[in-house]
Amino acid sequence: MKREIIKTLDGSTTIHLQEWDECYHSKHGAIQEAKHVFIKNGLNLFEGKPVSILEIGFGTGLNAFITFLEANKQLQTIEYTGVEAYPVDSVEVLAMNYVSELEADSFENIFKKMHDCEWNQKNNITPDFSLTKRKQFFHEIDDFETFDLIYFDAFGYRVQPELWSTEIFQKMYNSLKPNGVLVTYAARGVVKRSMIEAGFSVEKLAGPPGKREMFRAVKQFTQSYL
């Protein structure tokens, strides 16, 4: 599948898959979307607390890098796990302009370390931020009450509806600790129904630039594990 690096409307880059006409991040602003969906409506709920995060779709590493920058400001401890079946190659990583767009030149080594570190093992990026990159398909996830927060950043329902099924969201539900939270840019009715069937309580929030709405889902306590 042909891939190209494009600039989004906020000046930050993303990868565009031409055959699907699908991007790794929003064309309306990759950085703006990450900050709005995953930081403002996800990480900020855990301000001042240690957080264990699962990212569904590690991709370019943008969400992990922004999470590091935000946690570093708050002196927050993060255990970050990113799942990715098809890792981005080194040429594409070097083409991403996130360090400059985020005015984070002093942390360029951190972004590089995130991509250079070993897969399928825990890497201490700093004393307060660990990263485990798992080369894994989403249907293979079998964690149990491990994470406080899930960044659900899979390719969209239009091109990969199977990633937004009740089966997948059941795995997300099982992976979360009690009171755990899942955030995603998605806001389709069919996605909400799958989340609810898995046991989540779902709320609709204002979306990032270029998107009217998004979902945040919270783990319920009465659901039995399948």
C-alpha angles and dihedrals in degrees: 000000000000115000130193135182112238136176118242124217095270091055097256121121134241139172118260121204103209099197092056097030085228130137132206088232137017117292086218091066129324096203094040091052094048093049094046101043103033106024106031096037099030122022094034090065088069098048113166094007131104109257134201109206132192116197117200102209111020090190115148094000092243096129092047092049095048089047089053092050093049094045090048090058091050096042086237125162115231132189103193126191120185122192118204129162095190112034119212111251124244095253091057092045091054089051093059113102098199096120093056096039091051090046088235101134091139088061098047088112089058093055090048092047091053090059097038097049122102123276123237096022137083113264122193102220089177131347089269102037125059125181129200114184111197119197095212144129114248094240088059094062110115105163118145123212091329106126137059095197137023124202102204103199104152123146111282128281091247092068103024110024091162090071090061098052130125088250092059094044090050087059089050091049092050091048094057127086118234108291089020119156134218121197128188140167090234124106106170119136092231090056092050091051091052091050092050092048088055090055104263128138104225130204128186116227135182109280132230122271110307094019124082100206146013137184134247117188128194126201117252124213103219098062115107116222117253 
